[in-house]
């Protein structure tokens, strides 16, 4: 098992950050920086894979969670196990984080599929680019998780040019990698990350 986390109780909002002050700080910083939310969540969003893009800065993490905290939407996210150490381990877990072995990813997709099967409601946020640095090829685990768990993909975004964050459409993957990749690219085209030169949209190449 490559997920290093406790069992999820997703029957309620138990894994929204329990620290109200911390939630308010995230939202306060979001608003202080002049950001606004564009939220029109479609039906069915409570069980889905969320991809967050563009991912070009450490600020993306704070702004993304601020949206979920403001809307009181429970979300889980993945992080490399090296981050889950004292003194921030408990903080990350409280925020919804789950530690993973990046070097042992052959079982990770199966583990995430099982999480969806075990939970009636689960929003799992995955930074498909894998890192805030420029990448020539996106990680495709989110695609295989969505297909394997038979759940849709919710397109989350951060547009630094407009200072706007929110969600796009809820896409049900067809299993045709070209069709699915093009649908995702069409949405993100024109959205600017904090460092636009680090966002390589054509790096999204899906496979069966």
Backbone as JSON Lines, residues from 0, in Angstrom:
{"i":0,"aa":"X","n":[0.85,-1.19,0.0],"ca":[0.0,0.0,0.0],"c":[0.89,1.23,0.0]}
{"i":1,"aa":"X","n":[0.69,2.11,-0.99],"ca":[1.58,3.26,-1.1],"c":[1.02,4.52,-0.47]}
{"i":2,"aa":"X","n":[-0.29,4.54,-0.14],"ca":[-0.86,5.67,0.56],"c":[-0.59,5.53,2.05]}
{"i":3,"aa":"X","n":[0.05,6.52,2.61],"ca":[0.4,6.46,4.03],"c":[-0.55,7.36,4.8]}
{"i":4,"aa":"X","n":[-1.77,6.92,5.01],"ca":[-2.76,7.78,5.63],"c":[-3.74,6.97,6.45]}
{"i":5,"aa":"X","n":[-4.48,7.63,7.28],"ca":[-5.51,6.96,8.07],"c":[-6.76,6.77,7.2]}
{"i":6,"aa":"X","n":[-7.64,5.82,7.57],"ca":[-8.88,5.63,6.82],"c":[-9.7,6.92,6.78]}
{"i":7,"aa":"X","n":[-10.41,7.12,5.68],"ca":[-11.19,8.33,5.49],"c":[-12.63,8.12,5.93]}
{"i":8,"aa":"X","n":[-13.16,9.03,6.7],"ca":[-14.59,9.04,6.99],"c":[-15.17,10.18,6.18]}
{"i":9,"aa":"X","n":[-15.7,9.88,5.0],"ca":[-16.22,10.93,4.14],"c":[-17.73,11.03,4.19]}
{"i":10,"aa":"X","n":[-18.35,10.45,5.22],"ca":[-19.79,10.55,5.36],"c":[-20.2,11.93,5.86]}
{"i":11,"aa":"X","n":[-19.21,12.7,6.29],"ca":[-19.49,14.07,6.72],"c":[-18.3,14.94,6.33]}
{"i":12,"aa":"X","n":[-18.22,16.12,6.92],"ca":[-17.15,17.04,6.57],"c":[-15.98,16.94,7.56]}
{"i":13,"aa":"X","n":[-15.71,15.73,8.0],"ca":[-14.72,15.53,9.06],"c":[-13.31,15.86,8.62]}
{"i":14,"aa":"X","n":[-13.07,15.9,7.3],"ca":[-11.72,16.21,6.91],"c":[-11.61,17.58,6.24]}
{"i":15,"aa":"X","n":[-12.6,18.45,6.52],"ca":[-12.34,19.87,6.33],"c":[-11.45,20.26,7.51]}
{"i":16,"aa":"X","n":[-10.51,21.14,7.26],"ca":[-9.62,21.58,8.33],"c":[-10.43,21.95,9.58]}
{"i":17,"aa":"X","n":[-10.15,21.29,10.68],"ca":[-10.93,21.49,11.91],"c":[-10.59,22.82,12.59]}
{"i":18,"aa":"X","n":[-9.45,23.38,12.24],"ca":[-9.02,24.62,12.87],"c":[-9.67,25.8,12.15]}
{"i":19,"aa":"X","n":[-10.71,26.36,12.77],"ca":[-11.45,27.45,12.13],"c":[-10.57,28.66,11.87]}
{"i":20,"aa":"X","n":[-9.65,28.93,12.79],"ca":[-8.76,30.08,12.62],"c":[-7.88,29.9,11.39]}
{"i":21,"aa":"X","n":[-7.38,28.68,11.19],"ca":[-6.54,28.42,10.03],"c":[-7.33,28.58,8.73]}
{"i":22,"aa":"X","n":[-8.56,28.09,8.71],"ca":[-9.4,28.25,7.52],"c":[-9.6,29.72,7.2]}
{"i":23,"aa":"X","n":[-9.87,30.49,8.24],"ca":[-10.11,31.92,8.04],"c":[-8.86,32.64,7.54]}
{"i":24,"aa":"X","n":[-7.69,32.21,8.02],"ca":[-6.44,32.83,7.58],"c":[-6.22,32.57,6.09]}
{"i":25,"aa":"X","n":[-6.46,31.34,5.63],"ca":[-6.32,31.02,4.22],"c":[-7.25,31.9,3.38]}
{"i":26,"aa":"X","n":[-8.5,32.0,3.79],"ca":[-9.47,32.8,3.04],"c":[-9.12,34.28,3.11]}
{"i":27,"aa":"X","n":[-8.67,34.73,4.27],"ca":[-8.3,36.14,4.44],"c":[-7.16,36.51,3.52]}
{"i":28,"aa":"X","n":[-6.13,35.69,3.44],"ca":[-5.0,35.96,2.54],"c":[-5.48,35.98,1.09]}
{"i":29,"aa":"X","n":[-6.31,35.04,0.72],"ca":[-6.88,34.97,-0.62],"c":[-7.56,36.3,-0.98]}
{"i":30,"aa":"X","n":[-8.38,36.79,-0.08],"ca":[-9.12,38.03,-0.34],"c":[-8.21,39.25,-0.25]}
{"i":31,"aa":"X","n":[-7.27,39.23,0.68],"ca":[-6.34,40.35,0.83],"c":[-5.53,40.56,-0.44]}
{"i":32,"aa":"X","n":[-5.19,39.47,-1.12],"ca":[-4.42,39.54,-2.35],"c":[-5.26,39.96,-3.55]}
{"i":33,"aa":"X","n":[-6.55,40.2,-3.31],"ca":[-7.41,40.69,-4.38],"c":[-8.03,39.62,-5.26]}
{"i":34,"aa":"X","n":[-8.02,38.38,-4.78],"ca":[-8.57,37.29,-5.58],"c":[-10.08,37.19,-5.39]}
{"i":35,"aa":"X","n":[-10.73,36.64,-6.42],"ca":[-12.16,36.38,-6.36],"c":[-12.43,34.96,-6.82]}
{"i":36,"aa":"X","n":[-13.6,34.47,-6.47],"ca":[-13.97,33.1,-6.81],"c":[-15.02,33.07,-7.91]}
{"i":37,"aa":"X","n":[-14.86,32.13,-8.79],"ca":[-15.84,31.87,-9.85],"c":[-16.31,30.44,-9.64]}
{"i":38,"aa":"X","n":[-17.42,30.3,-8.97],"ca":[-17.86,28.96,-8.56],"c":[-19.27,28.68,-9.05]}
{"i":39,"aa":"X","n":[-19.37,27.65,-9.85],"ca":[-20.67,27.16,-10.31],"c":[-20.56,25.64,-10.37]}
{"i":40,"aa":"X","n":[-20.59,25.03,-9.2],"ca":[-20.32,23.6,-9.12],"c":[-21.46,22.78,-9.72]}
{"i":41,"aa":"X","n":[-21.13,21.89,-10.64],"ca":[-22.16,21.07,-11.27],"c":[-22.59,19.92,-10.37]}
{"i":42,"aa":"X","n":[-23.74,19.37,-10.65],"ca":[-24.22,18.22,-9.9],"c":[-23.26,17.05,-10.08]}
{"i":43,"aa":"X","n":[-23.0,16.34,-9.01],"ca":[-22.11,15.19,-9.09],"c":[-20.69,15.47,-8.65]}
{"i":44,"aa":"X","n":[-20.42,16.71,-8.2],"ca":[-19.05,17.08,-7.87],"c":[-18.54,16.43,-6.58]}
{"i":45,"aa":"X","n":[-19.42,15.89,-5.76],"ca":[-19.0,15.39,-4.45],"c":[-18.18,14.12,-4.52]}
{"i":46,"aa":"X","n":[-18.13,13.49,-5.67],"ca":[-17.28,12.31,-5.84],"c":[-16.57,12.45,-7.17]}
{"i":47,"aa":"X","n":[-15.34,12.94,-7.12],"ca":[-14.63,13.23,-8.36],"c":[-13.14,13.41,-8.1]}
{"i":48,"aa":"X","n":[-12.39,13.35,-9.17],"ca":[-10.98,13.74,-9.16],"c":[-10.93,15.22,-9.53]}
{"i":49,"aa":"X","n":[-10.19,15.99,-8.77],"ca":[-10.02,17.42,-9.06],"c":[-8.6,17.64,-9.55]}
{"i":50,"aa":"X","n":[-8.45,18.21,-10.72],"ca":[-7.1,18.61,-11.13],"c":[-6.99,20.12,-10.97]}
{"i":51,"aa":"X","n":[-5.88,20.56,-10.45],"ca":[-5.65,21.97,-10.17],"c":[-4.54,22.47,-11.07]}
{"i":52,"aa":"X","n":[-4.85,23.41,-11.92],"ca":[-3.86,23.92,-12.87],"c":[-4.17,25.4,-13.17]}
{"i":53,"aa":"X","n":[-3.2,26.14,-13.64],"ca":[-1.78,25.79,-13.74],"c":[-1.14,25.71,-12.35]}
{"i":54,"aa":"X","n":[-0.11,24.9,-12.24],"ca":[0.63,24.77,-10.98],"c":[2.05,25.25,-11.22]}
{"i":55,"aa":"X","n":[2.3,26.53,-10.91],"ca":[3.6,27.13,-11.19],"c":[4.22,27.81,-9.97]}
{"i":56,"aa":"X","n":[3.51,27.78,-8.82],"ca":[3.98,28.52,-7.65],"c":[3.49,27.85,-6.37]}
{"i":57,"aa":"X","n":[4.23,28.08,-5.29],"ca":[3.79,27.58,-3.99],"c":[2.48,28.23,-3.54]}
{"i":58,"aa":"X","n":[2.2,29.43,-4.05],"ca":[0.96,30.11,-3.7],"c":[-0.26,29.34,-4.18]}
{"i":59,"aa":"X","n":[-0.1,28.51,-5.2],"ca":[-1.24,27.76,-5.74],"c":[-1.91,26.92,-4.66]}
{"i":60,"aa":"X","n":[-1.09,26.34,-3.81],"ca":[-1.61,25.48,-2.74],"c":[-2.52,26.26,-1.81]}
{"i":61,"aa":"X","n":[-2.06,27.41,-1.36],"ca":[-2.84,28.23,-0.44],"c":[-4.13,28.69,-1.07]}
{"i":62,"aa":"X","n":[-4.04,29.21,-2.3],"ca":[-5.24,29.73,-2.96],"c":[-6.26,28.62,-3.24]}
{"i":63,"aa":"X","n":[-5.77,27.46,-3.63],"ca":[-6.68,26.35,-3.92],"c":[-7.45,25.93,-2.67]}
{"i":64,"aa":"X","n":[-6.72,25.76,-1.57],"ca":[-7.39,25.36,-0.33],"c":[-8.32,26.46,0.17]}
{"i":65,"aa":"X","n":[-7.97,27.71,-0.06],"ca":[-8.84,28.82,0.37],"c":[-10.22,28.71,-0.28]}
{"i":66,"aa":"X","n":[-10.25,28.3,-1.54],"ca":[-11.53,28.14,-2.23],"c":[-12.36,27.06,-1.55]}
{"i":67,"aa":"X","n":[-11.73,25.91,-1.29],"ca":[-12.46,24.82,-0.65],"c":[-12.92,25.2,0.76]}
{"i":68,"aa":"X","n":[-12.06,25.9,1.5],"ca":[-12.42,26.3,2.86],"c":[-13.58,27.29,2.85]}
{"i":69,"aa":"X","n":[-13.53,28.25,1.93],"ca":[-14.59,29.25,1.83],"c":[-15.93,28.58,1.53]}
{"i":70,"aa":"X","n":[-15.92,27.59,0.67],"ca":[-17.15,26.9,0.27],"c":[-17.52,25.76,1.21]}
{"i":71,"aa":"X","n":[-16.64,25.49,2.18],"ca":[-16.82,24.37,3.12],"c":[-16.99,23.05,2.37]}
{"i":72,"aa":"X","n":[-16.13,22.86,1.4],"ca":[-16.13,21.62,0.62],"c":[-14.98,20.75,1.1]}
{"i":73,"aa":"X","n":[-15.25,19.52,1.54],"ca":[-14.17,18.64,1.97],"c":[-13.34,18.18,0.79]}
{"i":74,"aa":"X","n":[-12.05,18.23,0.93],"ca":[-11.16,17.82,-0.16],"c":[-9.96,17.11,0.42]}
{"i":75,"aa":"X","n":[-9.44,16.16,-0.32],"ca":[-8.19,15.49,0.05],"c":[-7.17,15.79,-1.04]}
{"i":76,"aa":"X","n":[-5.9,15.83,-0.65],"ca":[-4.85,16.05,-1.64],"c":[-3.65,15.17,-1.3]}
{"i":77,"aa":"X","n":[-2.83,14.92,-2.31],"ca":[-1.65,14.07,-2.14],"c":[-0.4,14.92,-1.97]}
{"i":78,"aa":"X","n":[0.53,14.41,-1.2],"ca":[1.81,15.08,-1.03],"c":[2.91,14.05,-0.8]}
{"i":79,"aa":"X","n":[4.11,14.36,-1.24],"ca":[5.21,13.42,-1.04],"c":[5.46,13.22,0.45]}
{"i":80,"aa":"X","n":[5.81,12.0,0.81],"ca":[5.91,11.65,2.22],"c":[6.98,12.46,2.94]}
{"i":81,"aa":"X","n":[7.97,12.97,2.2],"ca":[9.03,13.76,2.83],"c":[8.48,15.04,3.47]}
{"i":82,"aa":"X","n":[7.34,15.52,2.98],"ca":[6.74,16.72,3.55],"c":[6.03,16.44,4.86]}
{"i":83,"aa":"X","n":[5.63,15.19,5.05],"ca":[4.82,14.84,6.22],"c":[5.71,14.45,7.4]}
{"i":84,"aa":"X","n":[6.47,15.43,7.85],"ca":[7.36,15.26,8.99],"c":[7.09,16.35,10.01]}
{"i":85,"aa":"X","n":[7.49,16.06,11.24],"ca":[7.35,17.08,12.28],"c":[8.16,18.31,11.87]}
{"i":86,"aa":"X","n":[7.63,19.52,12.04],"ca":[6.42,19.86,12.79],"c":[5.17,20.07,11.92]}
{"i":87,"aa":"X","n":[5.27,19.86,10.6],"ca":[4.12,20.2,9.75],"c":[3.25,19.0,9.39]}
{"i":88,"aa":"X","n":[3.66,17.8,9.82],"ca":[2.89,16.61,9.47],"c":[1.42,16.73,9.89]}
{"i":89,"aa":"X","n":[1.19,17.09,11.14],"ca":[-0.19,17.17,11.64],"c":[-0.96,18.28,10.95]}
{"i":90,"aa":"X","n":[-0.26,19.35,10.59],"ca":[-0.92,20.47,9.9],"c":[-1.4,20.02,8.53]}
{"i":91,"aa":"X","n":[-0.52,19.35,7.77],"ca":[-0.89,18.9,6.44],"c":[-2.03,17.88,6.49]}
{"i":92,"aa":"X","n":[-1.98,16.98,7.44],"ca":[-3.06,16.0,7.57],"c":[-4.37,16.68,7.94]}
{"i":93,"aa":"X","n":[-4.29,17.69,8.8],"ca":[-5.48,18.42,9.19],"c":[-6.09,19.18,8.01]}
{"i":94,"aa":"X","n":[-5.23,19.6,7.08],"ca":[-5.7,20.31,5.89],"c":[-6.33,19.37,4.87]}
{"i":95,"aa":"X","n":[-6.11,18.07,5.04],"ca":[-6.66,17.1,4.1],"c":[-5.6,16.33,3.33]}
{"i":96,"aa":"X","n":[-4.35,16.49,3.74],"ca":[-3.25,15.86,3.01],"c":[-3.08,14.38,3.28]}
{"i":97,"aa":"X","n":[-2.61,13.68,2.27],"ca":[-2.28,12.27,2.38],"c":[-0.88,12.06,1.84]}
{"i":98,"aa":"X","n":[-0.02,11.44,2.63],"ca":[1.36,11.21,2.23],"c":[1.45,10.02,1.29]}
{"i":99,"aa":"X","n":[2.31,10.14,0.28],"ca":[2.5,9.04,-0.67],"c":[3.99,8.83,-0.94]}
{"i":100,"aa":"X","n":[4.32,7.61,-1.32],"ca":[5.67,7.29,-1.79],"c":[5.74,7.61,-3.27]}
{"i":101,"aa":"X","n":[6.49,8.61,-3.65],"ca":[6.59,8.94,-5.07],"c":[7.43,7.91,-5.82]}
{"i":102,"aa":"X","n":[8.38,7.27,-5.13],"ca":[9.24,6.29,-5.8],"c":[8.54,4.95,-5.98]}
{"i":103,"aa":"X","n":[7.42,4.76,-5.31],"ca":[6.71,3.48,-5.39],"c":[5.29,3.73,-5.9]}
{"i":104,"aa":"X","n":[5.22,4.25,-7.13],"ca":[3.93,4.69,-7.63],"c":[3.19,3.64,-8.44]}
{"i":105,"aa":"X","n":[3.73,2.41,-8.54],"ca":[3.07,1.41,-9.36],"c":[1.75,0.96,-8.75]}
{"i":106,"aa":"X","n":[1.58,1.15,-7.44],"ca":[0.33,0.79,-6.8],"c":[-0.53,2.0,-6.45]}
{"i":107,"aa":"X","n":[-0.01,3.18,-6.67],"ca":[-0.7,4.38,-6.2],"c":[-2.05,4.56,-6.88]}
{"i":108,"aa":"X","n":[-2.11,4.34,-8.18],"ca":[-3.38,4.49,-8.9],"c":[-4.41,3.51,-8.35]}
{"i":109,"aa":"X","n":[-4.0,2.26,-8.15],"ca":[-4.92,1.26,-7.6],"c":[-5.4,1.65,-6.2]}
{"i":110,"aa":"X","n":[-4.49,2.21,-5.41],"ca":[-4.86,2.62,-4.06],"c":[-5.9,3.74,-4.08]}
{"i":111,"aa":"X","n":[-5.72,4.69,-5.0],"ca":[-6.66,5.81,-5.08],"c":[-8.01,5.34,-5.62]}
{"i":112,"aa":"X","n":[-7.99,4.41,-6.56],"ca":[-9.25,3.84,-7.05],"c":[-10.01,3.18,-5.9]}
{"i":113,"aa":"X","n":[-9.27,2.48,-5.06],"ca":[-9.89,1.8,-3.92],"c":[-10.48,2.81,-2.94]}
{"i":114,"aa":"X","n":[-9.81,3.96,-2.77],"ca":[-10.36,5.0,-1.9],"c":[-11.74,5.44,-2.38]}
{"i":115,"aa":"X","n":[-11.88,5.61,-3.69],"ca":[-13.18,6.01,-4.22],"c":[-14.22,4.93,-4.01]}
{"i":116,"aa":"X","n":[-13.81,3.68,-4.15],"ca":[-14.76,2.58,-3.95],"c":[-15.2,2.48,-2.49]}
{"i":117,"aa":"X","n":[-14.32,2.89,-1.59],"ca":[-14.61,2.77,-0.16],"c":[-15.38,3.96,0.41]}
{"i":118,"aa":"X","n":[-15.55,5.02,-0.39],"ca":[-16.17,6.24,0.12],"c":[-17.3,6.71,-0.79]}
{"i":119,"aa":"X","n":[-18.43,7.03,-0.19],"ca":[-19.57,7.51,-0.96],"c":[-19.32,8.9,-1.52]}
{"i":120,"aa":"X","n":[-18.56,9.7,-0.79],"ca":[-18.21,11.04,-1.25],"c":[-16.71,11.22,-1.07]}
{"i":121,"aa":"X","n":[-16.06,11.71,-2.11],"ca":[-14.62,11.95,-2.03],"c":[-14.2,12.88,-3.16]}
{"i":122,"aa":"X","n":[-13.61,13.99,-2.8],"ca":[-12.99,14.89,-3.77],"c":[-11.49,14.79,-3.56]}
{"i":123,"aa":"X","n":[-10.8,14.29,-4.55],"ca":[-9.36,14.07,-4.45],"c":[-8.65,15.02,-5.41]}
{"i":124,"aa":"X","n":[-7.92,15.98,-4.86],"ca":[-7.24,16.98,-5.68],"c":[-5.85,16.5,-6.05]}
{"i":125,"aa":"X","n":[-5.56,16.51,-7.36],"ca":[-4.28,16.04,-7.86],"c":[-3.68,17.12,-8.77]}
{"i":126,"aa":"X","n":[-2.48,17.65,-8.44],"ca":[-1.81,18.57,-9.36],"c":[-1.24,17.77,-10.53]}
{"i":127,"aa":"X","n":[-1.93,17.77,-11.63],"ca":[-1.58,16.87,-12.73],"c":[-0.18,17.13,-13.3]}
{"i":128,"aa":"X","n":[0.31,18.35,-13.12],"ca":[1.66,18.63,-13.63],"c":[2.73,17.99,-12.73]}
{"i":129,"aa":"X","n":[2.37,17.7,-11.49],"ca":[3.28,17.01,-10.6],"c":[4.24,17.89,-9.85]}
{"i":130,"aa":"X","n":[4.52,19.07,-10.35],"ca":[5.47,19.98,-9.74],"c":[5.21,21.39,-10.24]}
{"i":131,"aa":"X","n":[5.68,22.4,-9.48],"ca":[5.49,23.77,-9.92],"c":[6.51,24.19,-10.97]}
{"i":132,"aa":"X","n":[7.53,23.37,-11.19],"ca":[8.53,23.67,-12.23],"c":[7.97,23.32,-13.6]}
{"i":133,"aa":"X","n":[8.61,23.81,-14.64],"ca":[8.2,23.49,-16.0],"c":[8.35,22.0,-16.25]}
{"i":134,"aa":"X","n":[7.28,21.38,-16.72],"ca":[7.33,19.96,-17.06],"c":[6.87,19.79,-18.5]}
{"i":135,"aa":"X","n":[7.56,18.92,-19.21],"ca":[7.22,18.66,-20.61],"c":[6.14,17.6,-20.75]}
{"i":136,"aa":"X","n":[5.89,16.85,-19.67],"ca":[4.85,15.82,-19.73],"c":[4.12,15.76,-18.39]}
{"i":137,"aa":"X","n":[2.83,15.95,-18.43],"ca":[2.02,15.9,-17.22],"c":[1.95,14.48,-16.67]}
{"i":138,"aa":"X","n":[1.69,14.38,-15.38],"ca":[1.39,13.09,-14.78],"c":[-0.02,12.67,-15.23]}
{"i":139,"aa":"X","n":[-0.19,11.41,-15.55],"ca":[-1.49,10.96,-16.06],"c":[-2.25,10.08,-15.07]}
{"i":140,"aa":"X","n":[-1.75,10.01,-13.84],"ca":[-2.42,9.19,-12.84],"c":[-3.87,9.59,-12.62]}
{"i":141,"aa":"X","n":[-4.14,10.91,-12.65],"ca":[-5.5,11.38,-12.42],"c":[-6.48,10.77,-13.43]}
{"i":142,"aa":"X","n":[-5.99,10.6,-14.65],"ca":[-6.83,10.07,-15.73],"c":[-7.18,8.61,-15.47]}
{"i":143,"aa":"X","n":[-6.18,7.84,-15.09],"ca":[-6.4,6.41,-14.85],"c":[-7.22,6.18,-13.58]}
{"i":144,"aa":"X","n":[-7.07,7.08,-12.6],"ca":[-7.9,6.98,-11.41],"c":[-9.37,7.23,-11.77]}
{"i":145,"aa":"X","n":[-9.61,8.29,-12.54],"ca":[-10.98,8.63,-12.93],"c":[-11.63,7.49,-13.72]}
{"i":146,"aa":"X","n":[-10.87,6.93,-14.65],"ca":[-11.41,5.83,-15.45],"c":[-11.65,4.58,-14.58]}
{"i":147,"aa":"X","n":[-10.65,4.25,-13.76],"ca":[-10.75,3.04,-12.95],"c":[-11.82,3.1,-11.89]}
{"i":148,"aa":"X","n":[-12.04,4.3,-11.34],"ca":[-13.05,4.47,-10.29],"c":[-14.4,4.88,-10.86]}
{"i":149,"aa":"X","n":[-14.42,5.14,-12.16],"ca":[-15.65,5.57,-12.84],"c":[-16.22,6.84,-12.21]}
{"i":150,"aa":"X","n":[-15.33,7.82,-12.01],"ca":[-15.74,9.11,-11.47],"c":[-15.3,10.2,-12.45]}
{"i":151,"aa":"X","n":[-15.99,11.34,-12.44],"ca":[-15.62,12.42,-13.35],"c":[-14.4,13.2,-12.87]}
{"i":152,"aa":"X","n":[-13.92,14.07,-13.73],"ca":[-12.8,14.96,-13.42],"c":[-13.32,16.39,-13.37]}
{"i":153,"aa":"X","n":[-13.12,17.04,-12.24],"ca":[-13.51,18.44,-12.08],"c":[-12.29,19.31,-12.35]}
{"i":154,"aa":"X","n":[-12.43,20.26,-13.25],"ca":[-11.31,21.11,-13.65],"c":[-11.24,22.35,-12.77]}
{"i":155,"aa":"X","n":[-10.3,22.34,-11.83],"ca":[-10.07,23.5,-10.99],"c":[-8.99,24.37,-11.61]}
{"i":156,"aa":"X","n":[-9.08,25.67,-11.39],"ca":[-8.11,26.56,-12.03],"c":[-7.77,27.75,-11.15]}
{"i":157,"aa":"X","n":[-6.59,28.31,-11.41],"ca":[-6.13,29.56,-10.81],"c":[-5.63,30.44,-11.94]}
{"i":158,"aa":"X","n":[-6.31,31.54,-12.17],"ca":[-5.92,32.46,-13.24],"c":[-5.32,33.71,-12.6]}
{"i":159,"aa":"X","n":[-4.0,33.79,-12.62],"ca":[-3.31,34.9,-11.96],"c":[-3.49,36.21,-12.71]}
{"i":160,"aa":"X","n":[-3.73,36.16,-13.99],"ca":[-3.95,37.38,-14.77],"c":[-5.24,38.06,-14.33]}
{"i":161,"aa":"X","n":[-6.27,37.26,-14.11],"ca":[-7.57,37.8,-13.68],"c":[-7.73,37.78,-12.17]}
{"i":162,"aa":"X","n":[-6.78,37.15,-11.47],"ca":[-6.89,36.94,-10.03],"c":[-8.22,36.27,-9.7]}
{"i":163,"aa":"X","n":[-8.45,35.19,-10.38],"ca":[-9.72,34.47,-10.25],"c":[-9.46,32.98,-10.11]}
{"i":164,"aa":"X","n":[-10.16,32.36,-9.18],"ca":[-10.03,30.93,-8.95],"c":[-11.4,30.29,-8.93]}
{"i":165,"aa":"X","n":[-11.47,29.06,-9.39],"ca":[-12.76,28.4,-9.38],"c":[-12.72,27.06,-10.06]}
{"i":166,"aa":"X","n":[-13.86,26.68,-10.58],"ca":[-14.01,25.37,-11.2],"c":[-14.64,25.5,-12.57]}
{"i":167,"aa":"X","n":[-14.14,24.69,-13.48],"ca":[-14.72,24.61,-14.8],"c":[-15.71,23.46,-14.85]}
{"i":168,"aa":"X","n":[-15.82,22.83,-16.0],"ca":[-16.79,21.74,-16.15],"c":[-16.37,20.46,-15.43]}
{"i":169,"aa":"X","n":[-17.34,19.63,-15.2],"ca":[-17.14,18.29,-14.66],"c":[-17.14,17.34,-15.86]}
{"i":170,"aa":"X","n":[-15.98,16.8,-16.17],"ca":[-15.83,15.99,-17.38],"c":[-15.84,14.5,-17.06]}
{"i":171,"aa":"X","n":[-16.64,13.78,-17.78],"ca":[-16.62,12.32,-17.69],"c":[-15.71,11.8,-18.79]}
{"i":172,"aa":"X","n":[-14.66,11.11,-18.4],"ca":[-13.68,10.63,-19.35],"c":[-14.29,9.56,-20.26]}
{"i":173,"aa":"X","n":[-13.99,9.67,-21.54],"ca":[-14.57,8.74,-22.52],"c":[-13.76,7.47,-22.68]}
{"i":174,"aa":"X","n":[-12.49,7.52,-22.26],"ca":[-11.58,6.4,-22.5],"c":[-10.78,6.57,-23.76]}
{"i":175,"aa":"X","n":[-11.12,7.58,-24.55],"ca":[-10.34,7.93,-25.74],"c":[-9.34,9.0,-25.31]}
{"i":176,"aa":"X","n":[-8.06,8.68,-25.19],"ca":[-7.09,9.62,-24.63],"c":[-6.96,10.92,-25.41]}
{"i":177,"aa":"X","n":[-7.13,10.87,-26.72],"ca":[-7.02,12.09,-27.53],"c":[-8.21,13.0,-27.28]}
{"i":178,"aa":"X","n":[-9.4,12.43,-27.31],"ca":[-10.62,13.2,-27.06],"c":[-10.59,13.81,-25.67]}
{"i":179,"aa":"X","n":[-10.22,13.02,-24.68],"ca":[-10.22,13.5,-23.3],"c":[-9.16,14.57,-23.07]}
{"i":180,"aa":"X","n":[-7.97,14.38,-23.62],"ca":[-6.9,15.38,-23.47],"c":[-7.31,16.7,-24.11]}
{"i":181,"aa":"X","n":[-7.91,16.63,-25.28],"ca":[-8.32,17.86,-25.98],"c":[-9.39,18.61,-25.2]}
{"i":182,"aa":"X","n":[-10.3,17.87,-24.57],"ca":[-11.35,18.52,-23.78],"c":[-10.75,19.29,-22.6]}
{"i":183,"aa":"X","n":[-9.75,18.7,-21.97],"ca":[-9.09,19.36,-20.84],"c":[-8.27,20.56,-21.32]}
{"i":184,"aa":"X","n":[-7.54,20.37,-22.41],"ca":[-6.72,21.47,-22.95],"c":[-7.58,22.65,-23.36]}
{"i":185,"aa":"X","n":[-8.73,22.37,-23.96],"ca":[-9.6,23.45,-24.42],"c":[-10.02,24.35,-23.27]}
{"i":186,"aa":"X","n":[-10.21,23.76,-22.1],"ca":[-10.61,24.57,-20.96],"c":[-9.45,25.42,-20.44]}
{"i":187,"aa":"X","n":[-8.28,24.83,-20.31],"ca":[-7.15,25.53,-19.69],"c":[-6.43,26.49,-20.63]}
{"i":188,"aa":"X","n":[-6.71,26.4,-21.91],"ca":[-6.02,27.28,-22.84],"c":[-6.39,28.74,-22.54]}
{"i":189,"aa":"X","n":[-5.41,29.57,-22.35],"ca":[-5.65,30.98,-22.06],"c":[-5.63,31.32,-20.58]}
{"i":190,"aa":"X","n":[-5.64,30.32,-19.72],"ca":[-5.56,30.56,-18.27],"c":[-4.09,30.73,-17.89]}
{"i":191,"aa":"X","n":[-3.81,31.79,-17.15],"ca":[-2.42,32.15,-16.85],"c":[-2.04,31.79,-15.41]}
{"i":192,"aa":"X","n":[-0.97,31.04,-15.26],"ca":[-0.42,30.77,-13.94],"c":[0.41,31.95,-13.46]}
{"i":193,"aa":"X","n":[0.91,31.87,-12.25],"ca":[1.74,32.97,-11.74],"c":[2.99,33.15,-12.6]}
{"i":194,"aa":"X","n":[3.54,32.03,-13.06],"ca":[4.67,32.06,-13.97],"c":[4.25,31.34,-15.25]}
{"i":195,"aa":"X","n":[3.65,32.07,-16.2],"ca":[3.09,31.44,-17.4],"c":[4.09,30.6,-18.18]}
{"i":196,"aa":"X","n":[5.35,30.97,-18.11],"ca":[6.36,30.23,-18.87],"c":[6.58,28.82,-18.32]}
{"i":197,"aa":"X","n":[6.07,28.54,-17.13],"ca":[6.21,27.21,-16.54],"c":[5.02,26.3,-16.82]}
{"i":198,"aa":"X","n":[4.02,26.83,-17.51],"ca":[2.81,26.05,-17.78],"c":[2.83,25.57,-19.22]}
{"i":199,"aa":"X","n":[3.1,24.29,-19.41],"ca":[3.2,23.7,-20.75],"c":[1.98,22.82,-20.98]}
{"i":200,"aa":"X","n":[0.94,23.42,-21.55],"ca":[-0.33,22.72,-21.72],"c":[-0.22,21.53,-22.66]}
{"i":201,"aa":"X","n":[0.62,21.64,-23.65],"ca":[0.77,20.54,-24.6],"c":[1.49,19.34,-23.99]}
{"i":202,"aa":"X","n":[1.93,19.49,-22.74],"ca":[2.53,18.36,-22.04],"c":[1.5,17.35,-21.56]}
{"i":203,"aa":"X","n":[0.21,17.71,-21.73],"ca":[-0.85,16.77,-21.37],"c":[-1.07,15.78,-22.52]}
{"i":204,"aa":"X","n":[-0.49,14.62,-22.38],"ca":[-0.64,13.55,-23.37],"c":[-1.11,12.31,-22.6]}
{"i":205,"aa":"X","n":[-2.33,11.9,-22.87],"ca":[-2.91,10.77,-22.15],"c":[-2.68,9.47,-22.9]}
{"i":206,"aa":"X","n":[-2.72,8.38,-22.16],"ca":[-2.57,7.07,-22.77],"c":[-3.6,6.13,-22.18]}
{"i":207,"aa":"X","n":[-3.83,5.03,-22.84],"ca":[-4.83,4.07,-22.38],"c":[-4.27,3.23,-21.23]}
